[in-house]
Amino acid sequence: MGLDAVRQRVGASLFERVAGPDGPATRDRIDTTPGPRWFAEDSAIRRVHSDASMFVGGLRALLLQSLHPLAMAAVAGHSGYRSDPWGRLQRTSTFLAMTTFGTAQHAEEAIAHVRAVHERIRGTAPDGRPYQAGDPHLLGWVHAAEIDSFLRCYQRYGPKPLNGAECDAYVTDTARIAEGLGVLGPPRSRAELNAVLDAYRPELRGTAQARDTARFLLFKPPLPLLARAPYAALASAAVAALPPWTRWPLRLPYFPPVERTAVQLAGHGIVGLLRWAMT
């Protein structure tokens, strides 16, 4: 089997895992449907969301988001991340594809579907506080943690980091999706994003649910044996990209010299391999 055939086989397998059995049909629908898009082909959001660094960014986002007790309670109670982790990943990747690359109608339909799901998700956290997935304040945290993760991991592992204006453009692009989902006044620059993240700090803490989620994501993923080593490199890169203050609440190690050398090198290696397979 030639190298190109290997690449195609690995890429197809990876795409099926991430996009699900309907992935090819969804991709064709996005590619072939005429109509205006929310974002131009050379937009910052398309550059970031089409790169393999999203694998690291997505994992970092889940770990960071888990530090809000109410957001974590909603995920633990309703997302099915344990019983159907691949399904959750596939639904998320489809939403990102539809809103980033699809027509305006695709984006609006995807957002309407998620808002309808959020309206049904409500409950009580272990600390006794009620939560609702459609709460604009909770949505604001989920959005800020997610785009900060995607952008930071692209800057670290992407093929060509964005400049300052392009980083601001990325945050502005994502604000359009956030507003559709119900976020009030989402950040529109990297400075505003950092300010939003800082504002949520007093609400964040490491709960038993958050630590259990971190252990599942990092050490007990539902993967075949051959995929464990590459995933370990991916997971290490995601942890190394987290702010230092998150480590103790999640009971995660913090070894700066190792993270800046071996972990970052391994991260570049696995992201490069994924990028090659996805080409």
HELIX and SHEET records of a PDB file:
HELIX    1   1 LEU A    3  ALA A   19  1                                  17    
HELIX    2   2 GLY A   23  THR A   32  1                                  10    
HELIX    3   3 ALA A   44  HIS A   49  1                                   6    
HELIX    4   4 MET A   54  GLN A   65  1                                  12    
HELIX    5   5 PRO A   69  HIS A   78  1                                  10    
HELIX    6   6 PRO A   85  PHE A  101  1                                  17    
HELIX    7   7 ALA A  104  ARG A  120  1                                  17    
HELIX    8   8 PRO A  136  TYR A  157  1                                  22    
HELIX    9   9 GLY A  164  LEU A  181  1                                  18    
HELIX   10  10 ARG A  190  TYR A  200  1                                  11    
HELIX   11  11 ARG A  201  GLU A  203  5                                   3    
HELIX   12  12 ALA A  208  PHE A  219  1                                  12    
HELIX   13  13 LEU A  225  ALA A  240  1                                  16    
HELIX   14  14 PRO A  244  THR A  246  5                                   3    
HELIX   15  15 ARG A  247  LEU A  250  1                                   4    
HELIX   16  16 PRO A  256  VAL A  258  1                                   3    
HELIX   17  17 GLU A  259  VAL A  263  3                                   5    
HELIX   18  18 GLN A  264  MET A  278  1                                  15    
SHEET    1   A 2 ARG A 122  THR A 124  0                                        
SHEET    2   A 2 PRO A 130  GLN A 132 -1                                        
END                                                                             
